[in-house]
Amino acid sequence: MKVFWLSLISLSFTVNGQYFSEGWKPGQAVTSESSAPLPTGVLSGTGHSDDSQKSQQLSVDGILNSPWISSLFAKAGVNISSIASTVGLSSKAAYPWDPRIPLITDTNFDDMIVNEELTLEEERNRTWLIVVSTSATNKGGGISQFVDRIFDETYNETLTAGDLPDLRWGRIDYLNVTYLTTKWGVWQAPTFVILQNRGQTLRFVKPQWLRLHEGALRTFLTTGMFNELPPWDSSFAPGGSNEYILHYMALVLMKFYNVVIKVPGWIMYIASGSLASFIIHLLHRPTKKDEVKGQAASNNTHNPVAAPVADTSVPSTAAASGSTATARQVKQRRSKK
């Protein structure tokens, strides 16, 4: 028992806790003691709300970006990750590209490029390098991903060097931009588009022409080799006599795409299958001659003509003799006449 009390007293000497202050005494200077800092988020509403918002954001990201949720909405034709990022429910970017490079669309092309506020000298020197890519979705191949990586690396190198002040960079999502790609006649991605004169002068460069490797695209830009390429000068080019054809064709396809993109994928499968079946039936329908022949064959099948059947039975003796007498009588009558 004594050992217990001695150990308890020895432990009490090791404790150094001040739970109450001695208070103010007469003649003592007035000081302001700072209280111990409160735990973050316990009494202060800011910390608690920040933590709750972060945890809520992480939970929403985990739900919306989970594979089974994405695949479920993808079967219905909805890109839930892109929608959630656009609305602000997800911290994940809507596109896997560098956000510093502007995304050129059918709606912002005129405001960003055609109607850009420039002086005469800036307008003369302004050049846009735009990459048309398909790597934003799973349908994009490895070539588009490789070209996008080279494009971003060249952008960073040029931004660090600062030796191309008149060059602007842009990117086009081939699968979601219909008007521009149709009007420019771009039917394959990836493709580089070199745009000058507010979009009136266009040059198209395939990545395989440059034999892209580390530093090849930057050399192509710094040396000014793109100016040596012949611009698009056919009758369908901007300013050509047939430009209006691609213009109205692009408008129709854009309107059609804006309607079709809202339809779920499974409905498109059913509608396309029904339409294909109707077209095949229409192309293989019988002609009038075939219809007449088929109708005649069906009539013969349902109303057959009775063919004469020979009597194979053995006649009796009386019938045979009767028939012989009758034949002789006929001969006698003919001889008398």
ZAMARGU-4260 file (C-alpha; in steps of 0.2 Angstrom, whole numbers, plus 5000, padded with zeros to 4 digits):
<rodrens>
0) 5000/5000/5000 | 5014/5012/5004 | 5022/5008/4988 | 5006/5013/4979 | 5005/5030/4987
5) 5024/5034/4985 | 5023/5030/4966 | 5007/5041/4965 | 5016/5056/4974 | 5032/5054/4962
10) 5021/5055/4947 | 5012/5070/4953 | 5029/5079/4954 | 5032/5076/4935 | 5016/5084/4930
15) 5018/5102/4925 | 5000/5109/4922 | 4994/5126/4925 | 4975/5126/4925 | 4972/5142/4934
20) 4981/5158/4935 | 4985/5167/4951 | 4976/5182/4945 | 4980/5201/4946 | 4989/5207/4962
25) 4989/5225/4968 | 5004/5234/4960 | 5006/5222/4946 | 5006/5228/4928 | 4991/5224/4917
30) 4996/5212/4904 | 4986/5204/4890 | 4989/5185/4890 | 4985/5177/4874 | 4974/5162/4875
35) 4979/5145/4868 | 4975/5144/4849 | 4959/5134/4846 | 4960/5119/4835 | 4956/5122/4817
40) 4938/5120/4813 | 4932/5118/4831 | 4924/5135/4835 | 4929/5144/4819 | 4916/5142/4805
45) 4929/5145/4791 | 4940/5130/4794 | 4926/5119/4797 | 4917/5124/4781 | 4933/5123/4771
50) 4936/5105/4777 | 4919/5100/4774 | 4919/5108/4756 | 4936/5099/4752 | 4929/5082/4759
55) 4913/5085/4749 | 4923/5089/4733 | 4933/5073/4735 | 4918/5063/4738 | 4910/5070/4722
60) 4926/5068/4712 | 4927/5050/4718 | 4909/5046/4713 | 4908/5055/4696 | 4925/5049/4691
65) 4923/5031/4696 | 4924/5019/4681 | 4907/5011/4684 | 4898/5028/4685 | 4907/5034/4669
70) 4903/5018/4659 | 4885/5019/4665 | 4883/5036/4658 | 4893/5033/4643 | 4881/5019/4638
75) 4867/5032/4638 | 4878/5044/4628 | 4882/5056/4641 | 4900/5061/4646 | 4897/5064/4665
80) 4915/5069/4669 | 4915/5083/4656 | 4898/5089/4662 | 4903/5089/4680 | 4919/5098/4677
85) 4909/5112/4667 | 4896/5114/4680 | 4910/5114/4694 | 4905/5098/4703 | 4922/5090/4699
90) 4940/5096/4700 | 4945/5086/4686 | 4948/5096/4670 | 4935/5093/4656 | 4950/5090/4643
95) 4966/5082/4646 | 4976/5096/4638 | 4986/5111/4644 | 4973/5124/4650 | 4985/5138/4645
100) 4982/5134/4626 | 4965/5141/4621 | 4952/5129/4614 | 4945/5135/4597 | 4927/5131/4594
105) 4913/5135/4582 | 4907/5148/4594 | 4923/5158/4599 | 4932/5157/4583 | 4926/5174/4577
110) 4929/5183/4593 | 4946/5175/4596 | 4953/5176/4579 | 4943/5185/4566 | 4938/5200/4576
115) 4954/5201/4587 | 4959/5219/4591 | 4976/5222/4582 | 4986/5236/4574 | 4990/5235/4556
120) 5008/5229/4560 | 5001/5216/4572 | 4988/5210/4559 | 5001/5208/4546 | 5012/5198/4557
125) 4999/5188/4567 | 5001/5169/4565 | 4990/5156/4573 | 4997/5138/4575 | 4982/5127/4578
130) 4982/5108/4581 | 4967/5098/4577 | 4967/5083/4589 | 4956/5068/4594 | 4965/5063/4610
135) 4952/5070/4621 | 4942/5054/4621 | 4946/5035/4621 | 4943/5035/4602 | 4959/5046/4600
140) 4974/5035/4594 | 4992/5035/4600 | 4997/5047/4585 | 4986/5061/4592 | 4992/5059/4610
145) 5010/5059/4603 | 5007/5075/4593 | 4998/5084/4607 | 5014/5080/4618 | 5025/5087/4605
150) 5014/5102/4603 | 5013/5106/4622 | 5032/5104/4624 | 5035/5116/4609 | 5023/5128/4617
155) 5033/5128/4634 | 5050/5130/4625 | 5043/5144/4615 | 5035/5153/4630 | 5052/5151/4639
160) 5062/5158/4625 | 5050/5172/4620 | 5057/5173/4603 | 5040/5171/4594 | 5030/5186/4600
165) 5018/5186/4585 | 5014/5168/4586 | 4998/5162/4595 | 4993/5144/4599 | 4976/5135/4599
170) 4969/5118/4599 | 4953/5111/4591 | 4944/5095/4597 | 4940/5087/4580 | 4925/5077/4587
175) 4916/5092/4594 | 4920/5105/4581 | 4910/5103/4565 | 4908/5120/4556 | 4927/5124/4556
180) 4933/5107/4551 | 4920/5105/4537 | 4923/5123/4530 | 4942/5120/4530 | 4940/5102/4523
185) 4949/5094/4537 | 4943/5076/4537 | 4957/5068/4547 | 4966/5072/4563 | 4979/5076/4569
190) 4983/5090/4558 | 4992/5107/4560 | 4983/5122/4553 | 4993/5138/4551 | 4981/5153/4550
195) 4985/5170/4545 | 4976/5186/4539 | 4962/5184/4551 | 4958/5166/4545 | 4959/5170/4526
200) 4975/5162/4523 | 4977/5144/4528 | 4991/5131/4527 | 4989/5113/4532 | 5003/5102/4538
205) 5002/5084/4542 | 5013/5078/4557 | 5021/5064/4546 | 5027/5078/4534 | 5038/5085/4548
210) 5044/5069/4554 | 5041/5075/4572 | 5054/5072/4585 | 5061/5082/4599 | 5064/5100/4593
215) 5057/5097/4575 | 5041/5108/4577 | 5051/5122/4585 | 5064/5122/4571 | 5049/5123/4559
220) 5042/5138/4567 | 5058/5148/4572 | 5066/5146/4554 | 5050/5152/4546 | 5048/5137/4535
225) 5029/5137/4537 | 5029/5153/4526 | 5037/5144/4512 | 5022/5131/4511 | 5009/5136/4498
230) 4993/5142/4505 | 4976/5134/4501 | 4970/5143/4486 | 4957/5132/4478 | 4940/5138/4473
235) 4933/5131/4490 | 4946/5141/4500 | 4942/5157/4510 | 4938/5170/4497 | 4936/5158/4483
240) 4921/5157/4471 | 4914/5141/4479 | 4917/5145/4497 | 4899/5147/4500 | 4896/5128/4496
245) 4907/5123/4511 | 4900/5136/4521 | 4882/5130/4520 | 4887/5112/4520 | 4896/5116/4537
250) 4881/5125/4544 | 4869/5110/4540 | 4881/5097/4547 | 4884/5108/4563 | 4865/5110/4566
255) 4863/5091/4563 | 4877/5087/4575 | 4870/5098/4588 | 4854/5088/4588 | 4862/5071/4586
260) 4874/5074/4601 | 4859/5076/4613 | 4852/5059/4608 | 4858/5044/4619 | 4869/5032/4610
265) 4857/5017/4612 | 4843/5026/4603 | 4855/5030/4589 | 4859/5012/4587 | 4841/5007/4586
270) 4837/5021/4574 | 4852/5018/4563 | 4848/4999/4562 | 4829/5003/4558 | 4834/5015/4544
275) 4847/5003/4537 | 4834/4989/4536 | 4821/5000/4528 | 4834/5006/4515 | 4839/4988/4511
280) 4821/4983/4509 | 4818/4998/4498 | 4833/4993/4487 | 4828/4975/4485 | 4810/4977/4482
285) 4803/4967/4467 | 4799/4975/4450 | 4782/4974/4442 | 4786/4959/4431 | 4792/4950/4446
290) 4776/4954/4455 | 4766/4947/4440 | 4776/4931/4439 | 4774/4929/4458 | 4756/4931/4458
295) 4753/4919/4443 | 4764/4906/4452 | 4754/4908/4468 | 4737/4906/4459 | 4743/4890/4451
300) 4748/4883/4468 | 4731/4887/4476 | 4720/4881/4461 | 4729/4867/4452 | 4722/4860/4435
305) 4716/4842/4436 | 4726/4831/4424 | 4718/4816/4415 | 4723/4800/4423 | 4724/4784/4413
310) 4713/4769/4419 | 4725/4755/4423 | 4712/4743/4429 | 4710/4727/4419 | 4693/4728/4410
315) 4681/4713/4411 | 4677/4701/4397 | 4659/4708/4394 | 4665/4726/4393 | 4679/4720/4381
320) 4666/4711/4369 | 4654/4725/4370 | 4667/4737/4365 | 4672/4725/4350 | 4654/4724/4344
325) 4652/4742/4344 | 4667/4744/4333 | 4661/4732/4320 | 4644/4740/4319 | 4652/4756/4316
330) 4662/4749/4301 | 4646/4740/4294 | 4636/4756/4294 | 4650/4766/4285 | 4651/4752/4271
335) 4633/4753/4268 | 4633/4771/4265
</rodrens>
